[in-house]
Amino acid sequence: MHDKEYLAAAARMIAQQLADNPTILSIEADPDVADYMGAFTEDSIALADMIEDALLTVDGQGEVIYEG
């Protein structure tokens, strides 16, 4: 079984466990499976990072302008 097929199968199994018993508060899952299911958030770019990287500038009135 390929990695993506394994992750999909494991995710379906977890979803089925939750559907069968909605009162379950948690289900232990392999971190790779949890990541596949979207359990971990990704860091987004912060406004300060964009200004620092010169993608955005702030004009005299305090308005943010995109210069990309």
N, C-alpha and C positions, 0 to 999 in steps of 0.2 A: 504494500500500500504506500502510495506517495505521501509526502509530508502534508500537502494541501488536502488530500483526501482524508488523511487521519484527523487533521484539525476540523474539517467539516463534519466528520462522523462524530467526533467527540463533542462538538458544539451541539449537534442534533440530540445527542444523548442527554446532555445537560438541560437543554430546552424541554425535552420530554419529561425529565425528572421534575422540573418546575411545573409543567402542565399537569402532571399526575398528582402533585401535592403542592398546591400554591401556598401552603402555610410554612414551607421550608424557608428558614431565614438565611441559610447559606449552603453552598455546595462547594466542596473543595475541587479545584481544577488545576491542572498543570498551567504554569504561567504562560506558556506558548499558546495554549488553548484559550485562556482568558484574554490574551492579547488579540488573538484572532477574532474573538467575540466583541472586541472593542472595550474591554474593561479598563484599559489604561489610556489616559489622556495624553495628547501630545502638546508640547509647549508651543504656544503660538507666538508670533513675533509681537513684541511690545512697541507701543508708540515711540518710546524713548530710543529703542534700537533703530527704528526706521529713521528718526531724526538724526541719530548719531551716524548712520550710514549714508546720510545725505539723500535719502529717498523722499523725505518730507522736510519742509521748512516751515517756520512759523513767521508770518508777516508781522508788521507793526501793530495790527489790530488783534493779534493773538490767533488769527485763523491759520489752520494747518493746510498747507498746499503740497500736493503730490507732484514730484518732479521726475517721475520715472519714465 
